[in-house]
Amino acid sequence: MGTGNILGERFVVVSFGESHGRCVGVVIDGCPAGLEISEEDIQMELDRRRPGQSILTTQRREQDRVEILSGVFNGRTTGAPICMLVWN
């Protein structure tokens, strides 16, 4: 697969939303149960790409806080699709 906002074969990743809409998000399907993951793990990666950290990037200030809605329970994947959102 690899059309539009859908990527992957083993792990299928579907992105949705737009930067000027209400939110952006992703659904990741195919992740096995039992893997450790937390919002903090994802947030650390989001923070690395946050704008306004150098004079070469946009100076807009947005928090970009990730919220895991499904597929993770007590810090471990459940085997269900993982849905994550970032509200604009």
The first five atom37 places (N, CA, C, CB, O) and aatype in JSON, in Angstrom:
{
  "aatype": [12, 7, 16, 7, 2, 9, 10, 7, 6, 1, 13, 19, 19, 19, 15, 13, 7, 6, 15, 8, 7, 1, 4, 19, 7, 19, 19, 9, 3, 7, 4, 14, 0, 7, 10, 6, 9, 15, 6, 6, 3, 9, 5, 12, 6, 10, 3, 1, 1, 1, 14, 7, 5, 15, 9, 10, 16, 16, 5, 1, 1, 6, 5, 3, 1, 19, 6, 9, 10, 15, 7, 19, 13, 2, 7, 1, 16, 16, 7, 0, 14, 9, 4, 12, 10, 19, 17, 2],
  "atom_mask": [
    [1, 1, 1, 1, 1],
    [1, 1, 1, 0, 1],
    [1, 1, 1, 1, 1],
    [1, 1, 1, 0, 1],
    [1, 1, 1, 1, 1],
    [1, 1, 1, 1, 1],
    [1, 1, 1, 1, 1],
    [1, 1, 1, 0, 1],
    [1, 1, 1, 1, 1],
    [1, 1, 1, 1, 1],
    [1, 1, 1, 1, 1],
    [1, 1, 1, 1, 1],
    [1, 1, 1, 1, 1],
    [1, 1, 1, 1, 1],
    [1, 1, 1, 1, 1],
    [1, 1, 1, 1, 1],
    [1, 1, 1, 0, 1],
    [1, 1, 1, 1, 1],
    [1, 1, 1, 1, 1],
    [1, 1, 1, 1, 1],
    [1, 1, 1, 0, 1],
    [1, 1, 1, 1, 1],
    [1, 1, 1, 1, 1],
    [1, 1, 1, 1, 1],
    [1, 1, 1, 0, 1],
    [1, 1, 1, 1, 1],
    [1, 1, 1, 1, 1],
    [1, 1, 1, 1, 1],
    [1, 1, 1, 1, 1],
    [1, 1, 1, 0, 1],
    [1, 1, 1, 1, 1],
    [1, 1, 1, 1, 1],
    [1, 1, 1, 1, 1],
    [1, 1, 1, 0, 1],
    [1, 1, 1, 1, 1],
    [1, 1, 1, 1, 1],
    [1, 1, 1, 1, 1],
    [1, 1, 1, 1, 1],
    [1, 1, 1, 1, 1],
    [1, 1, 1, 1, 1],
    [1, 1, 1, 1, 1],
    [1, 1, 1, 1, 1],
    [1, 1, 1, 1, 1],
    [1, 1, 1, 1, 1],
    [1, 1, 1, 1, 1],
    [1, 1, 1, 1, 1],
    [1, 1, 1, 1, 1],
    [1, 1, 1, 1, 1],
    [1, 1, 1, 1, 1],
    [1, 1, 1, 1, 1],
    [1, 1, 1, 1, 1],
    [1, 1, 1, 0, 1],
    [1, 1, 1, 1, 1],
    [1, 1, 1, 1, 1],
    [1, 1, 1, 1, 1],
    [1, 1, 1, 1, 1],
    [1, 1, 1, 1, 1],
    [1, 1, 1, 1, 1],
    [1, 1, 1, 1, 1],
    [1, 1, 1, 1, 1],
    [1, 1, 1, 1, 1],
    [1, 1, 1, 1, 1],
    [1, 1, 1, 1, 1],
    [1, 1, 1, 1, 1],
    [1, 1, 1, 1, 1],
    [1, 1, 1, 1, 1],
    [1, 1, 1, 1, 1],
    [1, 1, 1, 1, 1],
    [1, 1, 1, 1, 1],
    [1, 1, 1, 1, 1],
    [1, 1, 1, 0, 1],
    [1, 1, 1, 1, 1],
    [1, 1, 1, 1, 1],
    [1, 1, 1, 1, 1],
    [1, 1, 1, 0, 1],
    [1, 1, 1, 1, 1],
    [1, 1, 1, 1, 1],
    [1, 1, 1, 1, 1],
    [1, 1, 1, 0, 1],
    [1, 1, 1, 1, 1],
    [1, 1, 1, 1, 1],
    [1, 1, 1, 1, 1],
    [1, 1, 1, 1, 1],
    [1, 1, 1, 1, 1],
    [1, 1, 1, 1, 1],
    [1, 1, 1, 1, 1],
    [1, 1, 1, 1, 1],
    [1, 1, 1, 1, 1]
  ],
  "atom_positions": [
    [[0.83, -1.18, 0.0], [0.0, 0.0, 0.0], [0.87, 1.24, 0.0], [-0.94, 0.0, 1.2], [2.0, 1.19, 0.49]],
    [[0.39, 2.33, -0.53], [1.16, 3.55, -0.52], [0.49, 4.66, -1.3], [0.0, 0.0, 0.0], [1.15, 5.37, -2.06]],
    [[-0.79, 4.83, -1.13], [-1.49, 5.89, -1.85], [-1.99, 6.94, -0.87], [-2.66, 5.32, -2.66], [-2.46, 6.62, 0.22]],
    [[-1.89, 8.18, -1.28], [-2.43, 9.27, -0.46], [-1.82, 9.31, 0.92], [0.0, 0.0, 0.0], [-0.61, 9.48, 1.07]],
    [[-2.65, 9.17, 1.93], [-2.21, 9.27, 3.32], [-2.01, 7.91, 3.98], [-3.22, 10.06, 4.12], [-1.94, 7.81, 5.2]],
    [[-1.92, 6.84, 3.17], [-1.77, 5.49, 3.7], [-0.4, 4.96, 3.29], [-2.9, 4.55, 3.2], [-0.05, 4.96, 2.11]],
    [[0.37, 4.5, 4.28], [1.71, 3.97, 4.03], [1.86, 2.62, 4.69], [2.78, 4.94, 4.55], [1.26, 2.36, 5.74]],
    [[2.66, 1.75, 4.09], [3.09, 0.53, 4.75], [2.34, -0.71, 4.36], [0.0, 0.0, 0.0], [1.28, -0.67, 3.74]],
    [[2.94, -1.85, 4.75], [2.35, -3.15, 4.53], [2.2, -3.91, 5.84], [3.19, -3.96, 3.54], [1.1, -4.32, 6.21]],
    [[3.31, -4.09, 6.57], [3.24, -4.74, 7.87], [2.61, -3.83, 8.9], [4.62, -5.17, 8.33], [1.66, -4.21, 9.6]],
    [[3.15, -2.64, 9.0], [2.55, -1.58, 9.8], [1.86, -0.65, 8.82], [3.62, -0.82, 10.69], [2.52, -0.07, 7.96]],
    [[0.57, -0.5, 8.94], [-0.16, 0.41, 8.06], [-0.37, 1.7, 8.83], [-1.54, -0.21, 7.59], [-0.93, 1.71, 9.92]],
    [[0.08, 2.8, 8.24], [0.0, 4.12, 8.87], [-0.92, 5.0, 8.04], [1.41, 4.76, 9.01], [-0.68, 5.21, 6.85]],
    [[-1.96, 5.51, 8.66], [-2.9, 6.41, 8.0], [-2.85, 7.75, 8.73], [-4.36, 5.82, 7.99], [-3.15, 7.83, 9.92]],
    [[-2.47, 8.79, 8.0], [-2.47, 10.13, 8.6], [-3.73, 10.87, 8.19], [-1.2, 10.94, 8.18], [-4.32, 10.59, 7.15]],
    [[-4.16, 11.81, 9.03], [-5.36, 12.58, 8.71], [-5.26, 13.96, 9.33], [-6.62, 11.86, 9.2], [-4.45, 14.21, 10.22]],
    [[-6.1, 14.84, 8.83], [-6.14, 16.22, 9.33], [-5.23, 17.12, 8.52], [0.0, 0.0, 0.0], [-4.6, 16.7, 7.55]],
    [[-5.18, 18.36, 8.93], [-4.34, 19.34, 8.25], [-3.9, 20.4, 9.24], [-5.08, 19.99, 7.05], [-4.55, 20.6, 10.27]],
    [[-2.81, 21.07, 8.93], [-2.2, 22.0, 9.89], [-3.11, 23.15, 10.27], [-0.92, 22.54, 9.32], [-2.97, 23.71, 11.36]],
    [[-4.04, 23.52, 9.4], [-4.94, 24.63, 9.73], [-6.34, 24.15, 10.1], [-5.02, 25.6, 8.55], [-7.26, 24.96, 10.23]],
    [[-6.49, 22.84, 10.27], [-7.76, 22.28, 10.72], [-7.79, 22.15, 12.23], [0.0, 0.0, 0.0], [-6.95, 22.73, 12.92]],
    [[-8.76, 21.39, 12.75], [-8.88, 21.23, 14.21], [-7.8, 20.35, 14.8], [-10.24, 20.65, 14.55], [-7.38, 20.57, 15.94]],
    [[-7.33, 19.35, 14.03], [-6.3, 18.46, 14.55], [-5.6, 17.75, 13.41], [-6.91, 17.44, 15.53], [-6.06, 17.76, 12.27]],
    [[-4.48, 17.14, 13.72], [-3.82, 16.19, 12.84], [-3.67, 14.91, 13.64], [-2.42, 16.73, 12.32], [-3.6, 14.94, 14.87]],
    [[-3.62, 13.8, 12.94], [-3.51, 12.55, 13.67], [-3.0, 11.43, 12.8], [0.0, 0.0, 0.0], [-2.74, 11.59, 11.61]],
    [[-2.86, 10.29, 13.44], [-2.37, 9.1, 12.76], [-3.01, 7.87, 13.4], [-0.81, 9.02, 12.83], [-3.27, 7.84, 14.6]],
    [[-3.26, 6.87, 12.57], [-3.67, 5.55, 13.04], [-2.61, 4.58, 12.55], [-5.12, 5.16, 12.52], [-2.3, 4.53, 11.36]],
    [[-2.06, 3.8, 13.47], [-1.05, 2.8, 13.14], [-1.65, 1.44, 13.42], [0.28, 3.02, 13.97], [-2.03, 1.14, 14.55]],
    [[-1.75, 0.62, 12.37], [-2.32, -0.72, 12.5], [-1.21, -1.75, 12.26], [-3.5, -0.93, 11.51], [-0.31, -1.52, 11.45]],
    [[-1.28, -2.86, 12.95], [-0.3, -3.92, 12.77], [0.75, -3.99, 13.86], [0.0, 0.0, 0.0], [1.66, -4.81, 13.79]],
    [[0.64, -3.14, 14.85], [1.6, -3.13, 15.96], [1.22, -4.26, 16.93], [1.61, -1.73, 16.69], [0.07, -4.32, 17.38]],
    [[2.15, -5.14, 17.25], [1.79, -6.24, 18.15], [1.51, -5.77, 19.57], [2.91, -7.27, 18.17], [1.93, -4.68, 19.97]],
    [[0.81, -6.58, 20.31], [0.51, -6.27, 21.71], [1.77, -6.4, 22.56], [-0.6, -7.19, 22.25], [2.65, -7.21, 22.27]],
    [[1.83, -5.59, 23.61], [2.88, -5.74, 24.61], [4.08, -4.84, 24.47], [0.0, 0.0, 0.0], [4.97, -4.89, 25.32]],
    [[4.14, -4.01, 23.43], [5.28, -3.09, 23.29], [5.09, -1.89, 24.21], [5.42, -2.62, 21.82], [3.99, -1.37, 24.34]],
    [[6.17, -1.47, 24.85], [6.1, -0.29, 25.72], [6.06, 0.98, 24.88], [7.3, -0.26, 26.69], [6.86, 1.15, 23.97]],
    [[5.12, 1.86, 25.2], [5.02, 3.15, 24.53], [4.24, 4.1, 25.44], [4.33, 3.02, 23.12], [3.35, 3.67, 26.18]],
    [[4.58, 5.36, 25.38], [3.86, 6.34, 26.18], [3.73, 7.64, 25.4], [4.57, 6.59, 27.54], [4.43, 7.86, 24.41]],
    [[2.82, 8.49, 25.85], [2.7, 9.8, 25.24], [4.01, 10.57, 25.37], [1.54, 10.59, 25.88], [4.36, 11.35, 24.48]],
    [[4.73, 10.35, 26.46], [6.01, 11.04, 26.65], [7.03, 10.64, 25.59], [6.57, 10.74, 28.05], [7.8, 11.47, 25.12]],
    [[7.04, 9.34, 25.2], [7.94, 8.88, 24.14], [7.67, 9.62, 22.84], [7.79, 7.36, 23.93], [8.6, 10.1, 22.18]],
    [[6.4, 9.72, 22.48], [6.01, 10.39, 21.24], [6.26, 11.89, 21.37], [4.53, 10.11, 20.91], [6.74, 12.52, 20.43]],
    [[5.93, 12.45, 22.53], [6.09, 13.89, 22.73], [7.55, 14.31, 22.58], [5.58, 14.29, 24.12], [7.83, 15.37, 22.02]],
    [[8.47, 13.49, 23.05], [9.89, 13.8, 22.93], [10.28, 13.97, 21.46], [10.74, 12.7, 23.59], [11.05, 14.87, 21.12]],
    [[9.74, 13.12, 20.58], [10.04, 13.23, 19.16], [9.36, 14.45, 18.54], [9.59, 11.95, 18.43], [9.94, 15.13, 17.7]],
    [[8.12, 14.73, 18.96], [7.45, 15.93, 18.46], [8.19, 17.2, 18.86], [6.01, 15.99, 18.99], [8.31, 18.13, 18.07]],
    [[8.69, 17.22, 20.08], [9.41, 18.4, 20.56], [10.68, 18.65, 19.77], [9.75, 18.24, 22.03], [11.11, 19.79, 19.63]],
    [[11.29, 17.6, 19.24], [12.51, 17.75, 18.45], [12.26, 18.54, 17.17], [13.09, 16.39, 18.11], [13.17, 19.22, 16.68]],
    [[11.06, 18.46, 16.62], [10.75, 19.14, 15.37], [9.92, 20.41, 15.57], [10.01, 18.2, 14.45], [9.48, 21.03, 14.6]],
    [[9.72, 20.79, 16.82], [8.91, 21.97, 17.12], [9.52, 23.22, 16.5], [8.76, 22.15, 18.64], [10.73, 23.42, 16.6]],
    [[8.7, 24.06, 15.87], [9.2, 25.3, 15.28], [9.67, 26.28, 16.34], [8.12, 25.94, 14.42], [9.37, 26.14, 17.52]],
    [[10.42, 27.28, 15.88], [10.86, 28.35, 16.76], [12.11, 28.03, 17.56], [0.0, 0.0, 0.0], [12.45, 28.77, 18.48]],
    [[12.79, 26.94, 17.23], [13.98, 26.56, 17.98], [15.27, 27.09, 17.36], [14.05, 25.06, 18.08], [16.34, 26.95, 17.95]],
    [[15.17, 27.69, 16.18], [16.34, 28.31, 15.57], [15.88, 29.44, 14.66], [17.2, 27.27, 14.77], [14.69, 29.55, 14.36]],
    [[16.8, 30.28, 14.23], [16.43, 31.39, 13.35], [16.1, 30.9, 11.95], [17.56, 32.41, 13.28], [15.57, 31.66, 11.13]],
    [[16.39, 29.63, 11.65], [16.14, 29.08, 10.33], [14.75, 28.49, 10.18], [17.16, 28.02, 10.02], [14.33, 28.15, 9.07]],
    [[14.01, 28.35, 11.28], [12.67, 27.79, 11.21], [11.64, 28.86, 11.55], [12.53, 26.59, 12.17], [11.98, 29.94, 12.03]],
    [[10.39, 28.53, 11.28], [9.31, 29.46, 11.61], [9.33, 29.77, 13.11], [7.93, 28.88, 11.19], [9.69, 28.92, 13.92]],
    [[8.96, 30.97, 13.46], [8.98, 31.39, 14.86], [7.64, 31.22, 15.56], [9.42, 32.83, 14.96], [7.48, 31.65, 16.7]],
    [[6.67, 30.6, 14.89], [5.37, 30.4, 15.53], [5.55, 29.48, 16.74], [4.34, 29.8, 14.53], [6.42, 28.6, 16.75]],
    [[4.73, 29.69, 17.74], [4.83, 28.92, 18.99], [3.56, 28.1, 19.16], [5.05, 29.86, 20.21], [2.49, 28.64, 19.43]],
    [[3.69, 26.8, 19.01], [2.57, 25.89, 19.24], [3.07, 24.75, 20.11], [1.98, 25.36, 17.9], [4.21, 24.31, 19.97]],
    [[2.22, 24.28, 21.0], [2.62, 23.22, 21.92], [2.7, 21.85, 21.27], [1.66, 23.16, 23.07], [3.58, 21.06, 21.61]],
    [[1.8, 21.54, 20.32], [1.79, 20.23, 19.67], [1.85, 19.1, 20.71], [2.96, 20.1, 18.69], [2.81, 18.34, 20.74]],
    [[0.82, 19.0, 21.55], [0.75, 17.95, 22.57], [0.04, 16.73, 22.02], [0.03, 18.47, 23.84], [-1.12, 16.82, 21.6]],
    [[0.71, 15.59, 22.03], [0.12, 14.36, 21.51], [-0.83, 13.76, 22.54], [1.22, 13.35, 21.12], [-0.61, 13.86, 23.75]],
    [[-1.87, 13.13, 22.02], [-2.84, 12.43, 22.86], [-3.09, 11.06, 22.23], [-4.18, 13.25, 23.0], [-3.52, 10.98, 21.09]],
    [[-2.81, 10.0, 22.97], [-3.07, 8.65, 22.47], [-4.5, 8.28, 22.85], [-2.03, 7.6, 23.06], [-4.85, 8.26, 24.03]],
    [[-5.31, 7.99, 21.83], [-6.73, 7.72, 22.07], [-7.05, 6.23, 22.18], [-7.56, 8.32, 20.97], [-7.97, 5.85, 22.9]],
    [[-6.3, 5.39, 21.48], [-6.61, 3.96, 21.51], [-5.37, 3.15, 21.17], [-7.75, 3.63, 20.53], [-4.39, 3.67, 20.63]],
    [[-5.43, 1.87, 21.5], [-4.36, 0.95, 21.15], [-3.25, 0.84, 22.19], [0.0, 0.0, 0.0], [-2.33, 0.04, 22.03]],
    [[-3.33, 1.63, 23.26], [-2.33, 1.59, 24.33], [-3.08, 1.58, 25.66], [-1.33, 2.81, 24.25], [-3.98, 2.39, 25.89]],
    [[-2.68, 0.67, 26.54], [-3.28, 0.59, 27.87], [-2.17, 0.32, 28.87], [-4.39, -0.53, 27.94], [-1.37, -0.6, 28.7]],
    [[-2.12, 1.13, 29.92], [-1.09, 0.99, 30.95], [0.33, 0.97, 30.37], [-1.33, -0.27, 31.76], [1.18, 0.21, 30.82]],
    [[0.56, 1.81, 29.35], [1.9, 1.95, 28.8], [2.34, 0.87, 27.84], [0.0, 0.0, 0.0], [3.51, 0.82, 27.46]],
    [[1.41, -0.01, 27.43], [1.75, -1.08, 26.49], [0.71, -1.15, 25.38], [1.86, -2.44, 27.22], [-0.48, -0.91, 25.59]],
    [[1.19, -1.49, 24.19], [0.27, -1.64, 23.07], [-0.66, -2.82, 23.33], [1.04, -1.83, 21.74], [-0.27, -3.81, 23.96]],
    [[-1.89, -2.7, 22.82], [-2.89, -3.76, 23.03], [-3.03, -4.69, 21.84], [-4.23, -3.14, 23.34], [-3.64, -5.75, 21.95]],
    [[-2.47, -4.31, 20.7], [-2.66, -5.06, 19.47], [-3.74, -4.44, 18.59], [0.0, 0.0, 0.0], [-3.83, -4.76, 17.41]],
    [[-4.54, -3.56, 19.17], [-5.55, -2.82, 18.4], [-4.86, -1.65, 17.7], [-6.71, -2.32, 19.33], [-3.76, -1.26, 18.1]],
    [[-5.48, -1.09, 16.67], [-4.89, 0.08, 16.02], [-4.64, 1.21, 17.03], [-5.8, 0.59, 14.89], [-5.46, 1.46, 17.91]],
    [[-3.5, 1.87, 16.88], [-3.13, 2.98, 17.76], [-3.55, 4.27, 17.08], [-1.58, 2.98, 18.07], [-3.15, 4.54, 15.94]],
    [[-4.35, 5.06, 17.77], [-4.78, 6.36, 17.24], [-4.19, 7.45, 18.11], [-6.34, 6.47, 17.19], [-4.34, 7.45, 19.33]],
    [[-3.5, 8.4, 17.45], [-2.9, 9.54, 18.16], [-3.34, 10.83, 17.51], [-1.35, 9.44, 18.18], [-3.44, 10.91, 16.28]],
    [[-3.62, 11.84, 18.33], [-4.05, 13.16, 17.84], [-3.15, 14.26, 18.4], [-5.5, 13.43, 18.23], [-2.6, 14.15, 19.49]],
    [[-3.03, 15.31, 17.6], [-2.46, 16.57, 18.06], [-3.48, 17.63, 17.7], [-1.03, 16.86, 17.42], [-3.73, 17.87, 16.52]],
    [[-4.06, 18.27, 18.71], [-5.05, 19.32, 18.47], [-4.36, 20.62, 18.07], [-5.94, 19.54, 19.72], [-3.33, 20.98, 18.65]],
    [[-4.92, 21.29, 17.1], [-4.37, 22.59, 16.67], [-4.98, 23.71, 17.48], [-4.6, 22.83, 15.18], [-4.64, 24.87, 17.27]]
  ]
}
